[in-house]
Amino acid sequence: MRSLATMLLSVLLVCTLAYSCRGGSTSESAEAADSIHSIPDTLRVGTLYSPLSYFIYREEQMGYDYDLIKQFGADKGVYIDLVVAPSISSLLEMLDSGKVDLAAYEIPIIAANRDRVIPCGVENITHQVLVQPKGNPDSLITDVTQLVGREVYVEKDSKYQHRLANLNDELGGGIMMHVVDQDTLITEDLIEMVSSGKIPLTIVDSDIARLNKTYYNSLDVSLEVSFPQRSSWGVPLDKAWLADSINAWIGSSEPRQAQEKLLKRYFELSKNSPSLSLDLSKGRMSPYDNLFKKYAKDIGWDWRMLASQGYAESRFDTTVVSWAGARGLMQIMPRTARAYGLSMNRISNPEASISTATAIIRDLDKSL
């Protein structure tokens, strides 16, 4: 009887554990992953300079991957020690050698990386797409067969060149491919050149195209020219526990909402300044001319030059917040505002914004 009871108790215990493993909440899974192997106080993270992952704008560190890993660090109480690698191959070598614990960059999920990287975090699925001017809808290229007889510019020795060469073979030839040396121009340069009409077409990854379209509204990036490409963050093979922790974290509601906001910030919000026509018929440039006149004297500027700066920054809108977080009439970044004693509840005040901007300009002049 005792052995039967023991057996039933064992079965019940196994079922309970199985249920908790499968039916537990995401937050419980995250706690379980962390308790098995606690995250160190400092997490060494590698990334690359790029408009997608990490860059510096107005002295602020930014980027989709950067902001997301900083959020992970904040939620876990971990310091993020960021290392910027010169190339993706160097970043993979840093993972192999143990110099970094995590690559917060879109590492391709391909067979060649399977024996050195464990994918983790949000999986990103992209395609290579054709970048072309919108122009007349009737002139848009809507099928890859229409590339025959067209000029397409791509970076030398890039995956775009290889894909275009393969596509040309599939179509029986006829695509006029122009290869551009990477030491001369980069992907973003080619996109800008399509927008300005200097070149007719180029090919880039869809996430890069989406981001740059927020700067160049005249572009169409809808035509896919490749199979789907999967990528994500990655950890070395001996840190599967870290991959589990990141996966559990990103699966919970608050990090997922933060990630969706970052997607909107970097890939949807326009980076162009709002349009405004200046009416100089009344002998003034803005409602704040008296303030521009008052503070321009502090830096020895013609007040109209300072007013022009305000126009370029915000179109004289004191309430505007840029995609990067710059605020107010002179578009001051929150961190810079704090450094100059400007509180967040006054950053939209026109006089406070102009006076702080002139203080910044004065300090910059002194540093030259």
N, C-alpha and C positions, 0 to 999 in steps of 0.2 A: 504494500500500500504506500509505504514511504517512497519507494523508487518510482511508483506511478506519479505521485504528487510532485516529486523532483523533476520528472520528465515533463509534466505539464507546465511546471514553473519555468523550465528552460525554454520550452516552445513559446510560452507567453513572452518571455524576455526577448527572444530573438525577433518575434513579430513586432514587439514594441520598438525595438531598435531599428528594424527595417522601416517601420512607418515613420519614425522620427527623421530618418535619413531622407526618405522620399517626400514626406508631406510637410516637413518643417518649413517655416517662412524663410525668405531670402535673408533677412537680417540675422536669423538664427544660424543660417548656413555660413554667413560672413563671420559670426562670432566663433563658430566651430572651426573654420579655416584658420582664424587667427590664434585660437587656443592651441591647436596642434603644433604650430610653429609660429611663434610671435614675430611680428614685423620689427626689425631693428629701429632704434631711435633715429638713425639717418639712413635714408634710402638713396643709393647712388643711381642716378637716372641719366641716360644718354639720349640725345636727340640731335637734330640737324637744323641749321638755319634754313628757314623756308617760310614763304607766306602762309603755309598751312600749319606748320608745327611750332615754330619758335622764331620770333623776331623782336626787335626793339623799336618802339614807336614813341616819339616824344619822351625819350628817356624811360619809358615803361616797358617791361618785359611782357610780351604777349604771344599769342598763338593758340590754336585750338588744342593741340596736345599738351602744351605747357599749362594752360589754364585748367585742363582736366586733371593732370597729374598733381597740380598744386591743390586742387579740391580734394583729391584722394589723401594727400598728406595732411591737410587740415582736418579732415574727418577722422583720420587714424592717429592724429597727434604725432606725426612723423615729419622730420626735417628732410626736404628734398634737396639733395646736393646735385645740381645740374651740371652736366658735362656736354659740351657741344662738339660733335665729331665733324670732320671735314667731308666725309662721304658715307654712304650707306655701308660700303665694304668695311670702312674703319669702325663704324658703329658695331657691326657684327663681330669684328675682331675684339672689340672691347668687351662684348658679352662673353666670347670664348675665353678670354684671359682673366675674367673676373673683375675687370676694372669698373664695370657698372653692373647693377643688379637687374636693370630693366631698360629696355629701349622704348621710349615714349615717342614712337615714330611709326609710320605705316610700313611695316616690314612685309614684303610679299609672302603670301602663304603658298609656297611652291615646293616641289619635291627636293630641290637643291638645298633648301633651308630646314628640312624636316629633322635632320640629324644634329642640328645645332641650336634651334630655337623652338620654344613652346609658345604658340600664339596665345594671347590673352586680351581681355578688354573688349571693346566694341569692334566687331568685324566690319570692315569697310569694303563695300563692293563697288568697283569703278569699271569704266570702259575707257578706251581711247576714243576721243570724239574729234570731229572736224570743227575747226574754228573758222567761221566765215562771217562776212558782214550781212546784216539783215537785208538791207536794200529792198528791192522789189520782190515780193513773195514768189512771183513767177520765175525769178532767177536763182532762187535758193536751190542748193544741191540737196536732194532728199533721198538719194540712193547712191551707193558707192560706185555703181557703174557709170555715173555721171562724172566721175573723177578722170576718166579717160580724156586726154587732151587738155587737162588743167594743170596749172603750176602749183605745187605744194612745197612749202619750206619746212624742213625739220632739222633738229640738232644732229650733228655728226655722231655716229656710234651710239645713238640712243635707241631705246626700245621703239620709239616712234619711227625712226628710220627703218628698223628691221620689219616692223609691221607694215609700213607703206611699201617696202620692197616685196614682201610676201603678197600683199594685196595686188600689186602691179602684176605679179606673176599669175595670180588667180584670174585676173581680168584679161590676160593675154598681152600685157604691155600697153603703153600709151600714156601713163601718168608721167608728167614732167616733174621729177623730184629734184629739188635744190637742197643740197646738204650745207648746213651752216656750221662753222667751227664753233665749238662751245666756249673757246677762249674769247670769242668776239661777242657773241650774243647768248642769252639764256632763254628758257621757255617763256618767261614773262615778257621779255623784249619782243619775241615773235608775236605774241598775242597783241601787244600794243601796236605793232606794225600792221597787223591785220585791221585793227580798229581805225588806224590813221590812213589806211589805204596804201601803205608802202609796199606791202606784199598781199597777194590775194587770199592765201589759205595756209593754215598750219594744222598740226595734230598734237593734242595734249591729253592728259588724263582728265576725266570728267570732273573730279573734285577740284583740280587746279582751274579748269575752265569755269566752273560755277563760281569760285571765289573771284576770279578776274572779271567775270561778267558783272559783278557788283561795282566795278570801277568803269567798265566799258559797256554801257547799255546798248550800244549799237551792234553787238555781236550776237550771232546765233550759234549755239553749241549743242544742238539737239541730235545731230546725226552720229550714231555710234558706228565705229569702224573696226571694232575688235570684240573678242569674247570677253565675258566678265573676268575681272581680276580681283582676287581676294587679298586683303591685307589687314594687319592689326598690330598692336603692340606685341613685344616678345620678351621672354626671359630665357636664360640659359637652361639647359636640361636638368641641372641640379637644383633648380629653384621652382619646381612644380608647385610647391606650397604657396609661393608668391603669386603665381598665375591663378591659383584657386582663390586666393584672397581678393585679387583684383576682379575676377569674374563675379564673385559673390557680391562685392561692393557695387559694381556697375549694374548689377541686376536688381538692386533695391530702388525704391521709388525716388528718393531725393537726388541721388547721383544721376539717375536717368533723366530727371527733369532738368538738372544742371547741364547735362550733356546736350539736351535738346535746345536749351537756350544758347549754348555755345555754337551749335550748328546754325541757328538763326543769325547770331551775331556775325559770324565770319563768312557764311555762305549765302545769306539772303539779304541782309540789310545793305542798302546802297551806300557806297563810299563817296558818292558825289555830293557836293555841297548843294543846298537848295537854291533854286533860281530866284532872283529878285532884280527888278529893273530899278535903277537909280533915277530919281526925279530931282534934277538939280535946278529946276526952273524957279524954285523959291529961295535959292541962294544958300541951301544947306545940304549936307550929305546924309545926315541921320538925325534921329531924335536926341542923340547924345553928343552933338558937336561941342557943346560947352564943356563936357567932361574930357573929350579928346584934346581940346585947346588947353585945359587946365593941366593935364598930366603930360602932354607932349613936351612941355617946357622942362620937365625933370630929366629928360634924356636928350634934349637939344634937337628934337625932330620937328619938322613941319607938321602941324596937327592933322593936316589932310593925309599925310603918310600913315599916321597912327590910325586914323579913321578907315583908311583903305585896308589896313591890317584887320580891323574889326569886321569889315565887309567880307574879306576873304575867309575869315575864320567862321563866322556865324550868319552872315547876311543880316547883321544887326538884330538877331533873334536871341534874347537873353535867356530863353527857356530851352534852347536846343541842347540835346545830348548826342554826341557823335557815336558811331558804332564802336569806337575805341574807349568811350567813357569820358571824353573831354566835355567840359560843361561851360555854359554861359556865353556872354558876349565875346570874350576873347579866347574861348575854348581852352580853358586851363585844365590839365589833368589833375585828378584828385590828390595824387601823391605830391605833385608840385605845389598845389594849393596849400596842403598841410605844411610843407617845408617853409612856406612864406606866411604862415599864420592865418591863412584864409580858411575859415570853417565851411563845412559843406552846406550849412543853412544860409550862408552869404555868398556862395560861389556864383549864384545867378543874379546877384545885385550888380547892376551895370557899373557903378562907381568903384565898387570893390574889385570887380573883374579888371577894369582898365588900370586902376592903380597897381594891382598886383602884376599885371602884364608889363607895365613900364618898369617895375622893380626887376622883373626877370630879364628884360631887355638890357637894363643898366648893368646887371651882373654879367650878362653874356658879353657885353662890350668890354668890361674890365678884364675878362678872361682871355681876350684876343691879344 
